């Protein structure tokens, strides 16, 4: 079935605690997980959990590569303790492990990442495009009865389309949909994020131009450029999520259950 890999820093500092670093960490984990059977992951402050469908040897290689990359690319001043690698016995064990990953902040009493920038959840919900297709395919193959509603519930996220989205949050929504710190950059991915933002909201061109850091004519050009619906939908969903999260009165609505504290 695979393995549950836990990667923990050698002191109590966090791996990533703000959106830009969490998004960068997600990109790195997908990058290194592509060849090692990555199924799901979650950055949980001082440590990271990953589920991999592969051999014990490849699970160890994944941990080594991921830890080295995270330390270098996030400029972490300390290294990682030896990774803890535990076997996943069957489908039920994997299902419980996915739930355990997604409820990490509830389990640890933190609220650094309510939007799951540092987990594979956005890719499973069609909210992000940073290379998670292979992981999603593995998840669907291994847990064919798992639903998006269950994933949302496990992650303590609101129903994404219930809240009327605030269009003025579109810059952060677009950045999150492509795993970027922000949308103001020269790369092709930055350009795609701005393009998707222009299709996702109906703000006046002048106002949207100020948000995206471009001129009004650029916004008008973006809106004339055809774009795949799933790309636009990712930004729209991120926009709904960020609007809903902004109105939260408490980080977690439900108390931890026995499963949350189980040693998975």
N, C-alpha and C positions, 0 to 999 in steps of 0.2 A: 504493500500500500504506500509506504514512504516513511518520512521522518519529520519530526518536529524539532527545528533548530532554534536554540536560544543563544543570542549573542549579547553579552553583557560587558559594559565598560569596567575597567579595573578600579574605578572610584565612582562616587555617587553623582558626578556631573551628568548632564543629559546628552544624548546623541544629537538630538535636534528638538528645539522647543518653539521655533517660529516657522511660519509658512514657507519662506524661501528655502530654508535648510531641509524641512520635511519633504518638500517637493523634489529637491535635488536628491535626497536619500531614496525616494521612491524610484526615480529614474535609474539610480545606480543598482538597486536591488533587482529591478526588471532586467537591466543590462546583464548582470552576472547570473541571474536565474534562468535566462533563456536556454542555456545549454545544460542546466542542472535540474530540470523538472520543477521549477518553482510553481506552486499552486496559489499561495496566498502569503501575505506578510502584514506586519503592523509594527511601527516604531512606538515603543512604550517608554518614553523618557530615557532612563538609564540603560535600556536594553531593547533588543528587537527580536521579534518572533517571526519565523518563516516556516512554511510547510512545503516540503519538496517531495515529489513523486519520482524517486530515483534510488540508486543503490546507496549503501552506507558510505562507500568511498566517495561518490559524487556529492553526497550531502556534506562531507567534510571539506571537499574542495570548494563547494559553494560558500561555506562559512569562511574559509580562509580568504577567498577572493573578495567577498562582500565586506568583511572586516577591514581588510587592507584598503579597499577603495573608499569606504566610509571615513576611515581615519585620515586619508590623504585629501580627499575632496571636500570634507567638512572641516578640515584643519583641527581635528581633535587632538588635544595635547597629551592624551594618554591612550594606551592600547586597550585591547579586549582581553578578558579572561578566556581560558580555553572554552570553546563553544560546547554547550550541552546538546547532545543529539540523541533523541529518544525515538524509538520506532512507533509508527502508527499501525495499530493491529488490524483494523478493519474499517468499513465505511462509517459505522457509528462513531468510532474513535475519531476519525477525520472530521466528521460533522461537528462533534463536540469541540474539537480543536479550532475549527474555523470560528465557532461562536466565542470561544475563549479569547481568540485573537481580537475580534471586533469589540469585545467588552473590556479591553485592557484599561482604558481610562476610568471606567466605572469601578473596576476591580482595585485599582491603585489609588483612587481618589484624586486624580489629576484632571486637568481640563486644558491641556496645551494644544490639542488638535481636534476640536469638535467637528471640523469639516472633513476629517480623515485625509488630509493632504499626505500624511505619512503612512498610508495603508493602501492595499490593493482594492479596497471597496469601491472607490469612484470608477475604476476601470470595469468592475463587475456590473455596475449600474449604468454604463454608457455615458458617464460624466467626465471621462478623461481619455486622452489619446496620447500615451507616452510609451507604447510598446507592451501593453498588457494583454494582447490578444491570445498569446500562447497560454498564459496562466488561466485566463477565462475558459479557454477550450478544455484545459485539464480539469478545472473545477467542474464544468458541466459534465465531463465524461465520468469523473469519480463520484460526483454527487448529483445525479440526474434529477432528483426530486427536490432539490434545494430551490427556493423561490426568492425573488427580489424582495418580496414583503418580509420574509424571514430575515434576510440580510439587514434590511432597514431597522427592523425591530431589535435585532441583536446589537446593532451599533447605536441604539438610542437616537436614531435620526427621525425627524418628522416626515410625514408624507410630503413628498417633494412638490407636488403640484397644488397643495392646499392653499399656500400663501400667495397673495398677489405680489409678484416680484418687483423689487425696487430697481429700475433701470440704471440708476446712478451707481450701482455696485458692479456694473458690467466689466470694468477693467480688471478687478480682482477675479471675477468669475471666469473671464477669458484666460487670464494667466493661470489659474488653477486647472482649467480644462486641458492645458498643454504643459503643465508641470513647470511653469516659469515663475521667477520671483515677481515679475511685472510684465506689462505688454510693451514697454518702451525699450526696444533693442533692435539691432540691425539684422538679426538672423532670419532665415526663412520661417522658423517656428514663431518668432515674434510677429512677423508679417501675417502668418496664418491666424494667430490669435486676434490681431486687430481686425482682420477681415471677418472672422467669425463674430466678433463683438458687434460689428456694424450690421450684420444680418440678424443678430439676436434681439435687438431692441429698436424701438421706433423714436428714439430721441432726435431732436433737431440736429442737423449736421454740425452747426457751430458748437453746440454743447458737447456732442460726442467727440468732436475733434479735440476739444480741450481735455476731456477725460483721457483720450488715447495718446495725446501728445503729438498730433499730426495736424495738417491743415484741413480746412473744410473740403477742398477739392479731393483730397485723399479719401475722406469718408464717402463722398459721392462716388468715387471710383470703386471703392470697396463694395458699395451696395449694388453696383452694376456687374460685379464679377460673380459668376455662378459658383456655388459652393455646395458640397455634399450635405444633405439634410442631417446626417448623423453628427457631422462636425458642429453645425449650428445647435443641434439639440443638446450636445454636451455643455455648451455655454449656457443655454437656457436652464438646464437642470442645475448647474452650479449657481446660477443667479437665484433660482428658487430656494436652494439650500441656504445660501448666505443670507437671504432675506429672512427666512424662518429662524435661523440660528441667532440672528441679531435680536429677535424678540423673545428669546428664552429668558425665563426668570430664574432658572436653576440649571446647573450643568446636567443633572441626572434626575429623571423622574421616578425611577424605580429603585428600590433597595437591592443590594446584591443578593443573589440566590446562592444556594449551596453549590451549584455548578460553577459559579463565578470563582469560588475559592478552591475548587478542586485542583489537585496537582495533575495537570494535563501534560 
